[in-house]
Amino acid sequence: MAALAWLIIPIVAALLAMVWAGWAARPPRAMTDPSSLAEHQRFLAAMERSTAGGGSGERVGE
């Protein structure tokens, strides 16, 4: 039974490596998709809001 476990471990590892490699090599999402562009605009607006009025104006270390 122990020999079977030692055989299964590398097989499972190889299968997981193949799945990960396939996932990592997938093509990127299309950047011309209107929903992705709208999502990016919402992200930019949120970043501007979070940095525009944040804090008392003092800098750390001054």
ROGU-899269 format. One record per atom (N, C-alpha, C, CB): atom name; residue number from 1; x, y, z; residue in three letters. Coordinates in steps of 0.001 Angstrom, whole numbers. Each point is the difference from the previous one (the first is absolute). Glycine has a CB too. Example, Ala and Ser with C-alpha at 12.3 -4.5 7.8 and 13.67 -1.06 7.14 Angstrom:
% residues 2
@atom: N n: 1 c1: 13190 c2: -5690 c3: 7800 res: ALA
@atom: CA n: 1 c1: -890 c2: 1190 c3: 0 res: ALA
@atom: C n: 1 c1: 900 c2: 1200 c3: 0 res: ALA
@atom: CB n: 1 c1: -1892 c2: -1173 c3: 1246 res: ALA
@atom: N n: 2 c1: 1542 c2: 2223 c3: -1966 res: SER
@atom: CA n: 2 c1: 820 c2: 1190 c3: 60 res: SER
@atom: C n: 2 c1: -770 c2: 1090 c3: 730 res: SER
@atom: CB n: 2 c1: 1184 c2: -628 c3: -2145 res: SER
//
This chain:
% residues 62
@atom: N n: 1 c1: 821 c2: -1197 c3: 0 res: MET
@atom: CA n: 1 c1: -821 c2: 1197 c3: 0 res: MET
@atom: C n: 1 c1: 866 c2: 1262 c3: 0 res: MET
@atom: CB n: 1 c1: -1801 c2: -1265 c3: 1208 res: MET
@atom: N n: 2 c1: 2921 c2: 1205 c3: -510 res: ALA
@atom: CA n: 2 c1: 886 c2: 1161 c3: 57 res: ALA
@atom: C n: 2 c1: 596 c2: 287 c3: -1375 res: ALA
@atom: CB n: 2 c1: 526 c2: -512 c3: 2407 res: ALA
@atom: N n: 3 c1: -258 c2: -546 c3: -3169 res: ALA
@atom: CA n: 3 c1: 548 c2: 202 c3: -1341 res: ALA
@atom: C n: 3 c1: -1025 c2: 696 c3: -898 res: ALA
@atom: CB n: 3 c1: 1453 c2: -2046 c3: 278 res: ALA
@atom: N n: 4 c1: -2713 c2: 1728 c3: -97 res: LEU
@atom: CA n: 4 c1: -1057 c2: 639 c3: -769 res: LEU
@atom: C n: 4 c1: -93 c2: 1492 c3: 344 res: LEU
@atom: CB n: 4 c1: -1254 c2: -2189 c3: -83 res: LEU
@atom: N n: 5 c1: 1400 c2: 2520 c3: 1345 res: ALA
@atom: CA n: 5 c1: -32 c2: 1408 c3: 409 res: ALA
@atom: C n: 5 c1: 1166 c2: 753 c3: -618 res: ALA
@atom: CB n: 5 c1: -1126 c2: -627 c3: 2156 res: ALA
@atom: N n: 6 c1: 2309 c2: 18 c3: -2186 res: TRP
@atom: CA n: 6 c1: 1166 c2: 660 c3: -598 res: TRP
@atom: C n: 6 c1: -151 c2: 162 c3: -1499 res: TRP
@atom: CB n: 6 c1: 1415 c2: -946 c3: 1801 res: TRP
@atom: N n: 7 c1: -2225 c2: 127 c3: -2425 res: LEU
@atom: CA n: 7 c1: -256 c2: 129 c3: -1427 res: LEU
@atom: C n: 7 c1: -1062 c2: 1068 c3: -271 res: LEU
@atom: CB n: 7 c1: 623 c2: -2413 c3: -314 res: LEU
@atom: N n: 8 c1: -1604 c2: 2510 c3: 1188 res: ILE
@atom: CA n: 8 c1: -1097 c2: 938 c3: -203 res: ILE
@atom: C n: 8 c1: 448 c2: 1444 c3: 235 res: ILE
@atom: CB n: 8 c1: -1612 c2: -1789 c3: 692 res: ILE
@atom: N n: 9 c1: 2504 c2: 2012 c3: 256 res: ILE
@atom: CA n: 9 c1: 432 c2: 1360 c3: 331 res: ILE
@atom: C n: 9 c1: 582 c2: 722 c3: -1212 res: ILE
@atom: CB n: 9 c1: 450 c2: -757 c3: 2336 res: ILE
@atom: N n: 10 c1: 505 c2: 191 c3: -3082 res: PRO
@atom: CA n: 10 c1: 520 c2: 729 c3: -1160 res: PRO
@atom: C n: 10 c1: -1014 c2: 148 c3: -1126 res: PRO
@atom: CB n: 10 c1: 2236 c2: -839 c3: 601 res: PRO
@atom: N n: 11 c1: -3130 c2: -117 c3: -728 res: ILE
@atom: CA n: 11 c1: -1032 c2: 95 c3: -1043 res: ILE
@atom: C n: 11 c1: -936 c2: 1170 c3: 310 res: ILE
@atom: CB n: 11 c1: 129 c2: -2504 c3: -420 res: ILE
@atom: N n: 12 c1: -551 c2: 2618 c3: 1662 res: VAL
@atom: CA n: 12 c1: -876 c2: 1101 c3: 397 res: VAL
@atom: C n: 12 c1: 739 c2: 1329 c3: -149 res: VAL
@atom: CB n: 12 c1: -1232 c2: -1518 c3: 1608 res: VAL
@atom: N n: 13 c1: 2497 c2: 1558 c3: -1236 res: ALA
@atom: CA n: 13 c1: 777 c2: 1224 c3: -151 res: ALA
@atom: C n: 13 c1: 129 c2: 394 c3: -1465 res: ALA
@atom: CB n: 13 c1: 1253 c2: -564 c3: 2085 res: ALA
@atom: N n: 14 c1: -1041 c2: -399 c3: -2964 res: ALA
@atom: CA n: 14 c1: 105 c2: 294 c3: -1429 res: ALA
@atom: C n: 14 c1: -1324 c2: 511 c3: -552 res: ALA
@atom: CB n: 14 c1: 1769 c2: -1757 c3: -220 res: ALA
@atom: N n: 15 c1: -2864 c2: 1171 c3: 644 res: LEU
@atom: CA n: 15 c1: -1318 c2: 470 c3: -443 res: LEU
@atom: C n: 15 c1: -268 c2: 1423 c3: 471 res: LEU
@atom: CB n: 15 c1: -832 c2: -2356 c3: 41 res: LEU
@atom: N n: 16 c1: 1173 c2: 2646 c3: 1205 res: LEU
@atom: CA n: 16 c1: -186 c2: 1361 c3: 507 res: LEU
@atom: C n: 16 c1: 892 c2: 986 c3: -751 res: LEU
@atom: CB n: 16 c1: -593 c2: -928 c3: 2260 res: LEU
@atom: N n: 17 c1: 1806 c2: 518 c3: -2598 res: ALA
@atom: CA n: 17 c1: 890 c2: 875 c3: -762 res: ALA
@atom: C n: 17 c1: -559 c2: 260 c3: -1393 res: ALA
@atom: CB n: 17 c1: 1960 c2: -874 c3: 1293 res: ALA
@atom: N n: 18 c1: -2554 c2: -126 c3: -1910 res: MET
@atom: CA n: 18 c1: -591 c2: 194 c3: -1330 res: MET
@atom: C n: 18 c1: -1197 c2: 950 c3: 65 res: MET
@atom: CB n: 18 c1: 764 c2: -2303 c3: -663 res: MET
@atom: N n: 19 c1: -1582 c2: 2158 c3: 1691 res: VAL
@atom: CA n: 19 c1: -1155 c2: 888 c3: 154 res: VAL
@atom: C n: 19 c1: 483 c2: 1425 c3: 227 res: VAL
@atom: CB n: 19 c1: -1389 c2: -1888 c3: 948 res: VAL
@atom: N n: 20 c1: 2378 c2: 2069 c3: -78 res: TRP
@atom: CA n: 20 c1: 514 c2: 1341 c3: 263 res: TRP
@atom: C n: 20 c1: 625 c2: 610 c3: -1252 res: TRP
@atom: CB n: 20 c1: 400 c2: -648 c3: 2384 res: TRP
@atom: N n: 21 c1: 359 c2: -142 c3: -3139 res: ALA
@atom: CA n: 21 c1: 632 c2: 522 c3: -1217 res: ALA
@atom: C n: 21 c1: -1055 c2: 404 c3: -1031 res: ALA
@atom: CB n: 21 c1: 2011 c2: -1453 c3: 429 res: ALA
@atom: N n: 22 c1: -3046 c2: 669 c3: -552 res: GLY
@atom: CA n: 22 c1: -1086 c2: 357 c3: -913 res: GLY
@atom: C n: 22 c1: -705 c2: 1264 c3: 430 res: GLY
@atom: CB n: 22 c1: -293 c2: -2391 c3: -529 res: GLY
@atom: N n: 23 c1: 87 c2: 2559 c3: 1835 res: TRP
@atom: CA n: 23 c1: -654 c2: 1196 c3: 507 res: TRP
@atom: C n: 23 c1: 901 c2: 1217 c3: -178 res: TRP
@atom: CB n: 23 c1: -1277 c2: -1394 c3: 1654 res: TRP
@atom: N n: 24 c1: 2568 c2: 1240 c3: -1407 res: ALA
@atom: CA n: 24 c1: 924 c2: 1127 c3: -110 res: ALA
@atom: C n: 24 c1: 204 c2: 426 c3: -1454 res: ALA
@atom: CB n: 24 c1: 1138 c2: -786 c3: 2082 res: ALA
@atom: N n: 25 c1: -1303 c2: -116 c3: -3028 res: ALA
@atom: CA n: 25 c1: 240 c2: 303 c3: -1409 res: ALA
@atom: C n: 25 c1: -1267 c2: 434 c3: -736 res: ALA
@atom: CB n: 25 c1: 1863 c2: -1639 c3: 49 res: ALA
@atom: N n: 26 c1: -2949 c2: 1797 c3: 673 res: ARG
@atom: CA n: 26 c1: -1247 c2: 375 c3: -674 res: ARG
@atom: C n: 26 c1: 140 c2: 1396 c3: -600 res: ARG
@atom: CB n: 26 c1: -1341 c2: -1448 c3: 1587 res: ARG
@atom: N n: 27 c1: 622 c2: 1721 c3: -2649 res: PRO
@atom: CA n: 27 c1: 103 c2: 1323 c3: -623 res: PRO
@atom: C n: 27 c1: -625 c2: 1067 c3: 900 res: PRO
@atom: CB n: 27 c1: -59 c2: -1066 c3: -2286 res: PRO
@atom: N n: 28 c1: 593 c2: 2268 c3: 2260 res: PRO
@atom: CA n: 28 c1: -562 c2: 1068 c3: 836 res: PRO
@atom: C n: 28 c1: -1385 c2: 404 c3: -485 res: PRO
@atom: CB n: 28 c1: 2313 c2: 818 c3: 493 res: PRO
@atom: N n: 29 c1: -3068 c2: -218 c3: 417 res: ARG
@atom: CA n: 29 c1: -1334 c2: 468 c3: -375 res: ARG
@atom: C n: 29 c1: 131 c2: 1145 c3: -989 res: ARG
@atom: CB n: 29 c1: -940 c2: -701 c3: 2236 res: ARG
@atom: N n: 30 c1: -39 c2: 815 c3: -3093 res: ALA
@atom: CA n: 30 c1: -2 c2: 1073 c3: -995 res: ALA
@atom: C n: 30 c1: -141 c2: 1344 c3: 706 res: ALA
@atom: CB n: 30 c1: -1004 c2: -1544 c3: -1742 res: ALA
@atom: N n: 31 c1: 1858 c2: 2473 c3: 1390 res: MET
@atom: CA n: 31 c1: -40 c2: 1314 c3: 638 res: MET
@atom: C n: 31 c1: -956 c2: 956 c3: -712 res: MET
@atom: CB n: 31 c1: 2351 c2: -353 c3: 751 res: MET
@atom: N n: 32 c1: -2919 c2: -60 c3: -1863 res: THR
@atom: CA n: 32 c1: -943 c2: 852 c3: -713 res: THR
@atom: C n: 32 c1: -1436 c2: -246 c3: 432 res: THR
@atom: CB n: 32 c1: 1564 c2: 29 c3: -1919 res: THR
@atom: N n: 33 c1: -1752 c2: -921 c3: 2847 res: ASP
@atom: CA n: 33 c1: -1327 c2: -305 c3: 504 res: ASP
@atom: C n: 33 c1: -548 c2: 1222 c3: 746 res: ASP
@atom: CB n: 33 c1: 582 c2: -2472 c3: 179 res: ASP
@atom: N n: 34 c1: -1764 c2: 2965 c3: -530 res: PRO
@atom: CA n: 34 c1: -541 c2: 1201 c3: 664 res: PRO
@atom: C n: 34 c1: -140 c2: -160 c3: 1512 res: PRO
@atom: CB n: 34 c1: -1211 c2: 505 c3: -2100 res: PRO
@atom: N n: 35 c1: 883 c2: -1704 c3: 2571 res: SER
@atom: CA n: 35 c1: -143 c2: -170 c3: 1443 res: SER
@atom: C n: 35 c1: 1344 c2: 107 c3: 709 res: SER
@atom: CB n: 35 c1: -1992 c2: -1451 c3: -397 res: SER
@atom: N n: 36 c1: 3080 c2: 971 c3: -247 res: SER
@atom: CA n: 36 c1: 1310 c2: 121 c3: 635 res: SER
@atom: C n: 36 c1: 470 c2: 1448 c3: -17 res: SER
@atom: CB n: 36 c1: 556 c2: -2348 c3: -685 res: SER
@atom: N n: 37 c1: -893 c2: 3087 c3: -368 res: LEU
@atom: CA n: 37 c1: 360 c2: 1414 c3: -39 res: LEU
@atom: C n: 37 c1: -761 c2: 783 c3: 1066 res: LEU
@atom: CB n: 37 c1: 481 c2: -198 c3: -2457 res: LEU
@atom: N n: 38 c1: -1754 c2: -121 c3: 2632 res: ALA
@atom: CA n: 38 c1: -789 c2: 661 c3: 1037 res: ALA
@atom: C n: 38 c1: 541 c2: -352 c3: 1383 res: ALA
@atom: CB n: 38 c1: -2028 c2: -46 c3: -1496 res: ALA
@atom: N n: 39 c1: 2431 c2: -1192 c3: 1683 res: GLU
@atom: CA n: 39 c1: 577 c2: -418 c3: 1273 res: GLU
@atom: C n: 39 c1: 1295 c2: 769 c3: 279 res: GLU
@atom: CB n: 39 c1: -1028 c2: -2289 c3: -281 res: GLU
@atom: N n: 40 c1: 1838 c2: 2484 c3: -733 res: HIS
@atom: CA n: 40 c1: 1237 c2: 749 c3: 161 res: HIS
@atom: C n: 40 c1: -283 c2: 1461 c3: 342 res: HIS
@atom: CB n: 40 c1: 1128 c2: -1552 c3: -1613 res: HIS
@atom: N n: 41 c1: -2131 c2: 2142 c3: 1000 res: GLN
@atom: CA n: 41 c1: -363 c2: 1387 c3: 304 res: GLN
@atom: C n: 41 c1: -484 c2: 124 c3: 1448 res: GLN
@atom: CB n: 41 c1: -609 c2: 377 c3: -2422 res: GLN
@atom: N n: 42 c1: -164 c2: -1351 c3: 2893 res: ARG
@atom: CA n: 42 c1: -443 c2: 18 c3: 1396 res: ARG
@atom: C n: 42 c1: 1190 c2: -114 c3: 940 res: ARG
@atom: CB n: 42 c1: -2186 c2: -1025 c3: -671 res: ARG
@atom: N n: 43 c1: 3165 c2: 192 c3: 302 res: PHE
@atom: CA n: 43 c1: 1206 c2: -153 c3: 810 res: PHE
@atom: C n: 43 c1: 763 c2: 1317 c3: 75 res: PHE
@atom: CB n: 43 c1: 138 c2: -2424 c3: -649 res: PHE
@atom: N n: 44 c1: 41 c2: 3090 c3: -498 res: LEU
@atom: CA n: 44 c1: 723 c2: 1273 c3: -16 res: LEU
@atom: C n: 44 c1: -722 c2: 1054 c3: 834 res: LEU
@atom: CB n: 44 c1: 894 c2: -557 c3: -2274 res: LEU
@atom: N n: 45 c1: -2223 c2: 597 c3: 2165 res: ALA
@atom: CA n: 45 c1: -769 c2: 969 c3: 780 res: ALA
@atom: C n: 45 c1: 144 c2: -281 c3: 1497 res: ALA
@atom: CB n: 45 c1: -1632 c2: 247 c3: -1907 res: ALA
@atom: N n: 46 c1: 1621 c2: -1497 c3: 2293 res: ALA
@atom: CA n: 46 c1: 157 c2: -354 c3: 1415 res: ALA
@atom: C n: 46 c1: 1389 c2: 368 c3: 495 res: ALA
@atom: CB n: 46 c1: -1646 c2: -1868 c3: -278 res: ALA
@atom: N n: 47 c1: 2660 c2: 1672 c3: -543 res: MET
@atom: CA n: 47 c1: 1357 c2: 368 c3: 399 res: MET
@atom: C n: 47 c1: 132 c2: 1510 c3: 156 res: MET
@atom: CB n: 47 c1: 884 c2: -2025 c3: -1179 res: MET
@atom: N n: 48 c1: -1520 c2: 2793 c3: 302 res: GLU
@atom: CA n: 48 c1: 57 c2: 1456 c3: 119 res: GLU
@atom: C n: 48 c1: -711 c2: 474 c3: 1267 res: GLU
@atom: CB n: 48 c1: 85 c2: 188 c3: -2503 res: GLU
@atom: N n: 49 c1: -1224 c2: -810 c3: 2810 res: ARG
@atom: CA n: 49 c1: -729 c2: 380 c3: 1215 res: ARG
@atom: C n: 49 c1: 812 c2: -331 c3: 1244 res: ARG
@atom: CB n: 49 c1: -2174 c2: -378 c3: -1187 res: ARG
@atom: N n: 50 c1: 2875 c2: -754 c3: 1181 res: SER
@atom: CA n: 50 c1: 722 c2: -404 c3: 1200 res: SER
@atom: C n: 50 c1: 1257 c2: 824 c3: 223 res: SER
@atom: CB n: 50 c1: -898 c2: -2284 c3: -305 res: SER
@atom: N n: 51 c1: 1438 c2: 2907 c3: -732 res: THR
@atom: CA n: 51 c1: 1220 c2: 789 c3: 170 res: THR
@atom: C n: 51 c1: -258 c2: 1493 c3: -15 res: THR
@atom: CB n: 51 c1: 1245 c2: -1836 c3: -1059 res: THR
@atom: N n: 52 c1: -2423 c2: 2285 c3: 612 res: ALA
@atom: CA n: 52 c1: -255 c2: 1429 c3: -143 res: ALA
@atom: C n: 52 c1: -142 c2: 702 c3: 1348 res: ALA
@atom: CB n: 52 c1: -1108 c2: -483 c3: -2171 res: ALA
@atom: N n: 53 c1: 336 c2: -46 c3: 3079 res: GLY
@atom: CA n: 53 c1: -248 c2: 713 c3: 1247 res: GLY
@atom: C n: 53 c1: 436 c2: -795 c3: 1214 res: GLY
@atom: CB n: 53 c1: -1894 c2: 1137 c3: -1096 res: GLY
@atom: N n: 54 c1: 2912 c2: -1912 c3: 978 res: GLY
@atom: CA n: 54 c1: 369 c2: -876 c3: 1105 res: GLY
@atom: C n: 54 c1: 951 c2: 632 c3: 993 res: GLY
@atom: CB n: 54 c1: -342 c2: -1869 c3: -1524 res: GLY
@atom: N n: 55 c1: -144 c2: 2099 c3: 2742 res: GLY
@atom: CA n: 55 c1: 895 c2: 390 c3: 1070 res: GLY
@atom: C n: 55 c1: -32 c2: 1473 c3: 329 res: GLY
@atom: CB n: 55 c1: 1402 c2: -1855 c3: -673 res: GLY
@atom: N n: 56 c1: -550 c2: 2210 c3: 1626 res: SER
@atom: CA n: 56 c1: 44 c2: 1373 c3: 499 res: SER
@atom: C n: 56 c1: 1026 c2: 852 c3: -743 res: SER
@atom: CB n: 56 c1: -712 c2: -849 c3: 2227 res: SER
@atom: N n: 57 c1: 1380 c2: 292 c3: -3188 res: GLY
@atom: CA n: 57 c1: 957 c2: 748 c3: -769 res: GLY
@atom: C n: 57 c1: 1420 c2: -106 c3: 523 res: GLY
@atom: CB n: 57 c1: -1825 c2: 1517 c3: -564 res: GLY
@atom: N n: 58 c1: 2005 c2: -2178 c3: 1703 res: GLU
@atom: CA n: 58 c1: 1329 c2: -162 c3: 565 res: GLU
@atom: C n: 58 c1: 664 c2: -1216 c3: -616 res: GLU
@atom: CB n: 58 c1: -726 c2: 1086 c3: 2151 res: GLU
@atom: N n: 59 c1: 1998 c2: -967 c3: -2334 res: ARG
@atom: CA n: 59 c1: 751 c2: -1130 c3: -512 res: ARG
@atom: C n: 59 c1: 724 c2: -696 c3: 1131 res: ARG
@atom: CB n: 59 c1: 264 c2: 1141 c3: -2207 res: ARG
@atom: N n: 60 c1: -113 c2: -2417 c3: 2076 res: VAL
@atom: CA n: 60 c1: 697 c2: -768 c3: 1026 res: VAL
@atom: C n: 60 c1: 1480 c2: 334 c3: -91 res: VAL
@atom: CB n: 60 c1: -1726 c2: -1872 c3: -74 res: VAL
@atom: N n: 61 c1: 2336 c2: 2157 c3: 1202 res: GLY
@atom: CA n: 61 c1: 1419 c2: 255 c3: 42 res: GLY
@atom: C n: 61 c1: 366 c2: 1467 c3: -103 res: GLY
@atom: CB n: 61 c1: 293 c2: -2210 c3: -976 res: GLY
@atom: N n: 62 c1: -1270 c2: 3084 c3: 864 res: GLU
@atom: CA n: 62 c1: 320 c2: 1434 c3: -81 res: GLU
@atom: C n: 62 c1: -278 c2: 669 c3: 1312 res: GLU
@atom: CB n: 62 c1: -519 c2: 15 c3: -2423 res: GLU
//
